[in-house]
Amino acid sequence: MPSPRHLGTVSVRLPGERSRLRQIILYVARKCREAEYFGAIKLNKIIWKADFDSFAACGLPVTGREYRRHKLGPVPREMKRVHTDMLSEGAIRVERRKVGDYTEFRTIAQDEPDMSWFTPEDMSFIDASISHYWEMTGTESSDESHGVAWKTRSNGDPMPYELSWLSDRPLGPAQTRRLKDMIARRRTAAQ
């Protein structure tokens, strides 16, 4: 029987399959070309957030690709291979830039993205994710992705889309009361 760590939806078959990731890379790279910070870490976090926010809200991710826990945050399992293929095909190039004390590897789109597989709702999640991370550095975006969902995994573990239902926000007063009442009821029932 599989470990509970590996239960859940790790990928979703969507029209375009792996090409969806390619097109998102091109789209995000084009949209972020003027961003002050836009390296490989931030590219991964933008795509992850769009996928997981979409799944949380609609039950379907944007790319449907499988994610793995990485020390710098969630990463599409195929990202390295897809990115390398796109480089060798000339669809993208990588510009090495010094940003403060760090070296940034900025993905530059050479091709236009084909967004025909994506719904207007998909696009709204992608654009919201770009906006969310716009002013963050790679380190800041990585740190922000290390929430409760990421903490439930070990490096290399799959990150099922259902993890998107976990929240890093503190409980409000009403939620705290309900939780305390539930605990009290269970204690009473167990006695």
C-alpha positions as CSV (number, residue, x, y, z in Angstrom):
1,M,0.0,0.0,0.0
2,P,1.4,3.5,-0.9
3,S,2.5,5.8,1.9
4,P,0.0,8.5,2.9
5,R,2.6,11.0,1.8
6,H,2.0,9.9,-1.8
7,L,-1.7,9.8,-1.9
8,G,-3.6,12.4,-3.9
9,T,-3.7,13.9,-7.3
10,V,-0.1,14.3,-8.5
11,S,-0.9,15.1,-12.1
12,V,-4.0,15.8,-14.3
13,R,-4.4,15.0,-17.9
14,L,-5.3,18.2,-19.7
15,P,-5.4,19.1,-23.5
16,G,-1.8,19.8,-24.6
17,E,-0.3,17.7,-21.8
18,R,3.4,18.5,-21.5
19,S,3.2,21.3,-24.0
20,R,1.2,23.3,-21.5
21,L,4.3,23.6,-19.4
22,R,6.3,24.8,-22.4
23,Q,3.7,27.4,-23.3
24,I,3.5,28.7,-19.7
25,I,7.3,29.0,-19.5
26,L,7.2,31.1,-22.7
27,Y,4.2,33.2,-21.5
28,V,5.7,33.9,-18.0
29,A,9.1,34.7,-19.4
30,R,7.6,37.2,-21.8
31,K,5.4,38.8,-19.1
32,C,8.4,39.0,-16.7
33,R,11.0,40.3,-19.1
34,E,10.9,43.7,-17.4
35,A,10.7,42.4,-13.8
36,E,13.6,43.4,-11.7
37,Y,14.0,39.9,-10.4
38,F,13.2,36.8,-12.6
39,G,15.4,33.8,-12.3
40,A,14.8,30.1,-12.4
41,I,13.5,29.9,-8.8
42,K,10.9,32.6,-9.4
43,L,9.8,31.0,-12.7
44,N,9.1,27.7,-10.9
45,K,7.2,29.5,-8.1
46,I,4.9,31.4,-10.5
47,I,3.9,28.3,-12.3
48,W,3.4,26.3,-9.0
49,K,1.2,29.0,-7.5
50,A,-0.9,29.3,-10.6
51,D,-1.4,25.5,-10.7
52,F,-2.1,25.1,-7.0
53,D,-4.4,28.2,-6.7
54,S,-6.4,27.0,-9.7
55,F,-6.8,23.5,-8.2
56,A,-7.8,25.0,-4.8
57,A,-10.5,27.2,-6.4
58,C,-11.7,25.1,-9.4
59,G,-10.6,21.5,-8.9
60,L,-8.3,21.7,-11.9
61,P,-4.7,23.0,-12.2
62,V,-3.5,25.1,-15.1
63,T,-0.7,22.8,-16.4
64,G,-1.6,19.5,-14.7
65,R,2.0,18.6,-14.4
66,E,3.5,16.7,-11.4
67,Y,5.3,18.6,-8.7
68,R,8.1,17.5,-6.4
69,R,9.3,19.0,-3.2
70,H,12.7,20.6,-3.7
71,K,14.8,22.4,-1.1
72,L,14.0,25.7,-2.8
73,G,10.3,25.0,-3.1
74,P,7.9,23.1,-5.3
75,V,9.1,22.4,-8.9
76,P,7.3,20.7,-11.8
77,R,9.0,17.2,-12.1
78,E,9.6,17.8,-15.8
79,M,10.9,21.4,-15.5
80,K,14.6,20.7,-16.0
81,R,14.0,18.4,-19.0
82,V,11.5,20.7,-20.7
83,H,13.6,23.8,-20.0
84,T,16.7,22.0,-21.5
85,D,14.7,20.9,-24.6
86,M,13.5,24.4,-25.1
87,L,17.0,25.8,-24.8
88,S,18.4,23.3,-27.4
89,E,15.5,24.1,-29.8
90,G,16.1,27.8,-29.5
91,A,12.6,28.5,-28.0
92,I,14.3,30.2,-25.0
93,R,17.7,31.4,-24.0
94,V,19.1,31.9,-20.5
95,E,20.7,35.2,-19.6
96,R,23.1,35.1,-16.7
97,R,22.8,38.3,-14.6
98,K,24.4,39.5,-11.4
99,V,21.7,40.6,-9.0
100,G,23.2,41.9,-5.7
101,D,25.2,39.0,-4.3
102,Y,23.5,36.4,-6.5
103,T,23.7,35.2,-10.0
104,E,20.3,35.0,-11.7
105,F,19.6,32.7,-14.6
106,R,16.8,34.6,-16.4
107,T,14.8,32.7,-19.0
108,I,14.2,34.8,-22.1
109,A,11.5,33.7,-24.5
110,Q,12.5,33.6,-28.1
111,D,9.2,32.1,-29.3
112,E,5.7,33.4,-28.9
113,P,3.6,31.3,-26.5
114,D,0.6,29.4,-27.9
115,M,-2.1,29.9,-25.2
116,S,-4.9,28.3,-27.2
117,W,-5.2,25.4,-24.7
118,F,-5.8,27.8,-21.8
119,T,-9.1,29.1,-20.6
120,P,-9.6,32.7,-19.6
121,E,-9.8,31.4,-16.0
122,D,-6.4,29.6,-16.4
123,M,-5.0,32.9,-17.7
124,S,-6.3,34.8,-14.7
125,F,-4.5,32.4,-12.3
126,I,-1.3,32.7,-14.3
127,D,-1.5,36.5,-14.3
128,A,-2.4,36.7,-10.6
129,S,0.6,34.5,-9.8
130,I,2.9,36.7,-11.9
131,S,1.5,39.8,-10.1
132,H,1.9,38.1,-6.7
133,Y,5.6,37.4,-7.2
134,W,6.4,40.4,-9.3
135,E,8.5,42.4,-6.8
136,M,9.9,39.4,-4.9
137,T,13.5,38.1,-5.3
138,G,14.1,34.4,-6.0
139,T,15.0,34.0,-2.3
140,E,11.8,35.7,-1.2
141,S,9.6,33.6,-3.6
142,S,11.4,30.4,-2.4
143,D,10.9,31.3,1.2
144,E,7.2,32.1,0.6
145,S,6.7,28.7,-1.0
146,H,7.9,26.9,2.2
147,G,4.5,26.8,3.8
148,V,2.6,24.1,5.5
149,A,2.1,22.1,2.2
150,W,5.8,22.1,1.5
151,K,6.6,21.2,5.1
152,T,4.4,18.0,4.9
153,R,6.9,16.5,2.4
154,S,10.5,15.5,2.2
155,N,12.8,16.5,-0.7
156,G,11.9,14.5,-3.8
157,D,8.4,13.6,-2.6
158,P,5.5,14.3,-4.9
159,M,3.3,17.2,-4.0
160,P,-0.3,16.3,-4.6
161,Y,-2.6,19.1,-5.7
162,E,-4.8,18.5,-2.7
163,L,-2.0,20.2,-0.6
164,S,-3.4,23.4,-2.1
165,W,-6.3,23.1,0.4
166,L,-3.9,23.7,3.3
167,S,-3.6,27.2,4.5
168,D,-0.7,29.1,6.0
169,R,-3.0,31.8,7.4
170,P,-3.6,31.8,11.1
171,L,-7.0,30.6,12.3
172,G,-9.6,33.4,13.0
173,P,-11.4,33.6,16.3
174,A,-14.5,31.7,15.1
175,Q,-12.3,28.9,13.7
176,T,-10.3,28.7,16.9
177,R,-13.5,28.5,19.0
178,R,-14.9,25.7,16.8
179,L,-11.6,23.8,16.9
180,K,-11.4,24.1,20.7
181,D,-15.1,23.0,21.0
182,M,-14.4,20.0,18.8
183,I,-11.4,19.0,20.9
184,A,-13.4,19.4,24.1
185,R,-16.2,17.2,22.7
186,R,-13.8,14.5,21.7
187,R,-12.1,14.5,25.1
188,T,-15.5,14.2,26.8
189,A,-16.5,11.3,24.4
190,A,-13.2,9.5,25.0
191,Q,-13.6,9.5,28.8
